[in-house]
Amino acid sequence: MKQVVITGPLGYSGRHITRRALEDGYAVRGLTNSPGRANPFGSVVPLHPLAWADETALARSMEGADALINTYWVRFDHRRFTHAQAVANSAKLFAAARRAGVKKIVHVSITRPDAESPLPYFRGKAEVESSLAASGVDHTILRPAVLFGEGPGEDILINNMAWTLRRFPVIGVFGDGAYRLQPIHVDDFARLALRSLAADGPRVVDAIGPETFTFRELFERLGRILGYPRPVIGVPPSLGYAVARLVGVVQRDVFLTREEIRGLMEDRLCVDGAAPAGQTRLTEWAHRHRDALGLRYASELARRA
Ligand SMILES: NC(=O)c1ccc[n+]([C@@H]2O[C@H](COP(=O)([O-])OP(=O)(O)OC[C@H]3O[C@@H](n4cnc5c(N)ncnc54)[C@H](OP(=O)(O)O)[C@@H]3O)[C@@H](O)[C@H]2O)c1
């Protein structure tokens, strides 16, 4: 039986990848930043802390594994965590994997990472891809745009778009709303991650779903599916950000950052000309889940509590 180490097996995509890996017959070990959280896989998936301060322990936690699947990242800069830390930690993780004799790394990145971008998310992702290449370990980089599914509230962006539709009589999109997204279902993504273990690298895969929406269209389509067909109007990004901040304060969360709005508006969650890597259509999935989708707000910070 092959051994795979997965970072973030209690997190969103990591949990789905772990479930698929077990179904595919892999022995799975988890590395986590949340060692105190309940382990839904029990003793089947032993958990080790991500020992960022002790690179020997980090390497030891991967000894004997054939492969590493890495989902670790932070969504925004915060007083408790930063992109700069995530970049430095990711380099340590890849170096430790090499030291432990790991033969293959499947790494989760983002569509259109960019070393020149002023946006720390997209610049940081490009830096992490470079440190992976420099590690010398064979690898596949998966670049999803947006993940959605399976249970309502598991993903944040699509769930909270639905939550907004349920609560606000009018939807304001930043600018013209014509920038695009290509969401991929989380289980299609998990299957892709598992398939990538067997592929020779180095490779980069744009992990996009079968449908492309503009941001405006996505609100319009979801609104009709949920039975809340709200008018969608363009608003200045600064006004949209002010409303997003207010929602964040009320929910004790960070709803959307200025940088995320800019990333969306730069069309970074879309790649032209790539074949879909997932088959599940967001519109069909949303129909199946329309009674529950967006009923509750999904909070990034509550997940990190
Ligand atoms: N979700 C999306 O729509 C989307 C879209 C494009 C790209 N991606 C990329 O896909 C990967 C996985 O995304 P995901 O949505 O599955 O993420 P996630 O569950 O929120 O995070 C993945 C793992 O990173 C660790 N992590 C997250 N925030 C952290 C923080 N503030 N401090 C320390 N550790 C933190 C967590 O480890 P522990 O659980 O062990 O604490 C978590 O399991 C990421 O690289 C992300 O950039 C996601």
The ligand as a Gaussian input file, in Angstrom:
#p B3LYP/6-31G(d) Opt

LIG

0 1
 N      -11.296000      27.174000      -1.592000
 C      -11.184000      27.722000      -2.790000
 O      -12.162000      28.153000      -3.414000
 C       -9.821000      27.796000      -3.445000
 C       -9.702000      28.414000      -4.691000
 C       -8.477000      28.463000      -5.311000
 C       -7.356000      27.923000      -4.698000
 N       -7.494000      27.344000      -3.493000
 C       -6.301000      26.789000      -2.852000
 O       -6.596000      25.470000      -2.458000
 C       -5.869000      25.150000      -1.275000
 C       -6.793000      24.589000      -0.256000
 O       -7.879000      25.466000      -0.089000
 P       -9.017000      25.144000       0.971000
 O      -10.155000      26.025000       0.639000
 O       -9.195000      23.683000       1.085000
 O       -8.324000      25.770000       2.242000
 P       -8.479000      25.575000       3.806000
 O       -9.138000      24.331000       4.186000
 O       -9.042000      26.858000       4.336000
 O       -6.949000      25.580000       4.148000
 C       -6.106000      24.502000       3.803000
 C       -5.246000      24.165000       4.973000
 O       -4.359000      25.258000       5.241000
 C       -4.256000      25.475000       6.623000
 N       -4.662000      26.845000       6.934000
 C       -5.661000      27.577000       6.379000
 N       -5.697000      28.801000       6.923000
 C       -4.704000      28.813000       7.854000
 C       -4.258000      29.786000       8.784000
 N       -4.821000      30.990000       8.835000
 N       -3.218000      29.477000       9.589000
 C       -2.634000      28.263000       9.518000
 N       -3.022000      27.289000       8.677000
 C       -4.044000      27.577000       7.853000
 C       -5.252000      24.581000       7.322000
 O       -4.610000      23.588000       8.035000
 P       -5.284000      22.943000       9.368000
 O       -6.693000      22.588000       9.002000
 O       -4.431000      21.794000       9.560000
 O       -5.202000      23.958000      10.453000
 C       -6.113000      24.024000       6.222000
 O       -6.514000      22.722000       6.376000
 C       -5.168000      26.443000      -0.856000
 O       -3.856000      26.392000      -1.298000
 C       -5.931000      27.518000      -1.589000
 O       -5.113000      28.622000      -1.874000
 C       -8.694000      27.264000      -2.840000

